[in-house]
Amino acid sequence: MDVTLRVQRFDPEAADPKSYWEDFQVAIEDNGTVLDALIKVREDTDGTFSLRCSCRSSICGSCAMRINGHAGLACKMQASKVMEDGVITVEPMGNMPVIKDLVVDFDLFWDKIMAVEPYLKHEGPEPEAEYIASNEAMLHLSGVTACIMCGACVSDCTVMEVDPSFLGPAALAKAYRFTADPRDGDENGLSKDRLEELTKPSGMWDCTRCLECVAVCPKGVAPMDRIMALRDQAMEAGFHDTIGARHTEAFSDSLEHSGWLDELRLVPKSLGMTNISALAGYAPIAIQALTHGKMPPIIHKKIEKAENVRKIFDKVQGPEQR
Ligand code: FES
């Protein structure tokens, strides 16, 4: 099978180091992977072409790169299935500096993983014998422990693209691996210190739920779902006094009581009514909305049949919880 690889290349030692595109024609087996094709380029055409790979079995995570615009493992993608008119576009992962061709610098990735203290931290008295964890708890964790640290989720995280300080999907999923572990935290398995740390700016509340990390994760870890579970844990642990928590509560209250979003009050309720400096930062947006006729109504009326929306809340939360 003939394949055209359109590869983004970069040589830091070139006289004018700029990234550029180069096409390679290669012949591979019909069931060959994108990685097979890339290795063929390196072996037969250009020995300077740089990429990382090791296991070729979707285990080590080292061959992650962007294929046709989305991150994934080159060794997991069959070339025939991702070709578009005979062409496969390959780029280095995003949100990490390129070292050479498809090789990126993982320092930022590992710094964030280390920032969440990726090891069990037991608080309180030591158990007399071994730590006991139920089968159910361990089975629940098996989804998130499937992470192979390939960086695909970080590559395509749309928040990290604009805010590199965001802990990101890989580190937050790793944090959940510990907050959901009954051996972490106090004798009831509550990891209060961790959760408090993760509620700070750049943590769990900065995810915008774009779903990219869920779509590209080659192991089904679904990092965004873990971030949402972290938020639930934080709220249950009593961390309500954060912008993210207030935003969620204001959003939900508004829908529950009127059937639609009260956009006018959402910002002050999220930031805090007395947070004058933060509120002042939104003044230009409010003025723009006003001058363009986009200001939400001051009196927020219920929609017709708002009780139908309330019924959804009843169904999800149970009327006794409200
Ligand atoms: S080479 Fe190990 S995951 Fe692809």
Boltz pocket constraint, residues with backbone or C-beta under 6 A from the ligand:
constraints:
  - pocket:
      binder: B
      contacts: [[A, 52], [A, 53], [A, 54], [A, 55], [A, 56], [A, 57], [A, 58], [A, 59], [A, 60], [A, 61], [A, 62], [A, 63], [A, 64], [A, 73], [A, 74], [A, 75], [A, 76]]
      max_distance: 6.0
